[in-house]
Amino acid sequence: YHPGLVRETDNYTNFIIAAENEGCPIYTDDEVDPGDYINISSTTTFQILHINKYASDSNDASIVIKTSYGSVDFLFTGDISSSVESELINSPFDLDSDILKVAHHGSKYSTYDAFLDATTPSVGIISVGSSYGHPTEETLTRLANHKVEVYRTDYNGTVTVTTNGETWSVECERENNPPVAGFTYHTDNITAYFTDISSDPDGDVLTYDWDFGDGNTSEEQNPIHIYSAEGTYNVTLIVSDGKASDSTSKYVTITQQPSTGHIVINEIEQNPYGDDAGNEWVELFNPTDSAIDVSGWKLQTTHGNIETHYIPEETTINSGGYLVITFNKQFLDNNGDSVILFDRNSNEIDRTPVVGDSHDDSRSWQRTPNGYDSDSPSDWQFKYATEGYSNS
């Protein structure tokens, strides 16, 4: 097939000469239409899915062909962009394929998620080796997220797919090197922060499968996980490059400790008797051994109308002391709200869980025991208010 676009390049000239020498007929898009079949045998067909010599982008003039042998389907996409992919998705043609020749050498402007959803390939082959930065990380990531086994001619050399019409196999001039799994971690109370240090000798994009040992999992590269209880957990990471995988495990010990190193939000009254405006309050407590200057710090809500209150200058909370902050308007959402305390540099110091109060009485949400902070909702109880004093 020749779209009629003449190129003054050696590759173009060599292509025309080779076709003529082999006696290979060359078709233009005046002679073929989308939907046409070329029957090679009773079990092998070529179906033309797209041609457009008038495309504004010469890449989109590429012919797209689906080749079927028995029940195995190959999709050859040329250099098409996402606009042609959208046309194909909205066409009446069956795009489902086993083997995908990835469009435009893995350009970020092709092989979008919607196209991968429509084609559902098991294998993606990228013909690449230029200086244009192909394939791009965006495309490799999309392929990895769709669990497509990727082969690249720059890494694997010649890629050969052999099929009997029912199954297929892939052979490479240079075989794939498997990835090596690895991670580090650190804990802060019941929160664990995991950092991936896995590698792949071929530079393939990896997928991640974390098992935190408590029944929870993640597919993020560098997840943060909050455990619900103390204990030692066997954490496993499995990484895959689409062709091979590797795993590693570490025992992570979680110790729940109350925090005494910073100011805490100790008690909140969000639904007092009567009018909420002017009667709601938040109590801060200083559990440290030293007085702390909280000038310019701020409280901020997270639900409903986001409200912010700044603590006045020259405000200090003594060691073991309390600061009760009242508001001249309704500050807290009775249906459910969380309060965050920031220092004057906007660093988060403390936050409450989301709590609600529909009782319109003298009870409040408070840390029990007084000042206890393990970053858990269980630190809080709904009890009679102790404004400016220790919680019982």
C-alpha positions, 0 to 999 in steps of 0.5 A: 500500500502507498498513500501517495505521499512522496518522500525524497529519502533513501528509505523511500527509494529503496522501498519502491525499488524493492517492491518493483524487483519482487514484482509486488503490486502497490495499492493506493487508497483509490484502490482499497477501502476500509473494511476490504479484505485480502485473503491469503489463504482459507485461514489467513486474512488481512483486513484494512481498517484505516487509510487516509491520504488526505490526513493533515498529519502524514503519520495519520496517512498510515494504513492500519491492518488487522491480520488474522490467522486462525483465532490469533489476531495481529494489529499493525498501526503504522504511525497513527496518532490518538485522533485516528485511534478515536476514529477506529474506536468509533468504527464498526470494526473489531479491534480486539487483538492478541499482538499489537504493533505499537503505533509510532515507535511508542510516541506519547501521542499514540496508544492511549488508554481508550485504544488499549481498552478497545484492542486488549492486546497481550503483547505489544511490540515497539519498533524503535532505535531513533534519536527522538526519545521513543518510546516515551515513559507515558506510553510505556506506563500505559502499556504496563498499566494494561498488563501488556507484555512489551518487546522493544527492538532496541533492547530485544533485537529482532522480535519474531512471533510464531503462531499455529492459529491457536497459540503463539510464542515470541522469540527475541534476538536478545532475551529479556533480563528480569527485574530485581525487586527491592525497597526500603521503609521507615515508620512513624508510629502506625504509619509506614512509608515504603520507597521502591528501589527496584531496577530493570537491566533493560530499562523496562517500566515496572508494575508493582504489587505490594502486600502489607501483611495485614490483608491490604495491598497497593499497586503504587510505586511508593505507597504509604500505609497506615496499620490499625494495630501494633505488630510485626508484618511480613511485607512483600513487593512483586515487580514485573516488566511484563515478561518476568517478575521478581519479589522480595519481603521484609518484616516491618515492626509497627509500634504505636506510641503516643506523641508528646513532641508537639502541640495537639488539638486536645478538645473541640466543641462544635455544637454547644447550647444555643447559637453556634456562632461565638460559642464553638471552641477548640482547645490546644494543649502543650504536652512538651517540657517547654513553652511554645510560641504559636503566634501566626499559627492557624486552624483550618476545617476540612468539610463544608465551608472551609474555614480558617482562623489565625492565632494572634501574635504574641501567643504562647502556650506554657508547658502543660498549658491550654489555649482555648480558641473561640470564634466569632462565627460558626466555624465547625460543621456539626454534620462532620468536620476535621480540624487541622493545626498548621504552624506559621510556615504552613507545616501541619502539626496536628489534625483531628479525625472527622467527627460530628455532633448533633446533640446541642449540649455540653459534650465535646470531642476530646483526647482521652487520656489527656493529650494522647496522640497516636494518630488514631480515631480511637484517641477521641471520645465524646464526653462532657466538656472540660474547656481549659482543663485536663480531659478525664 
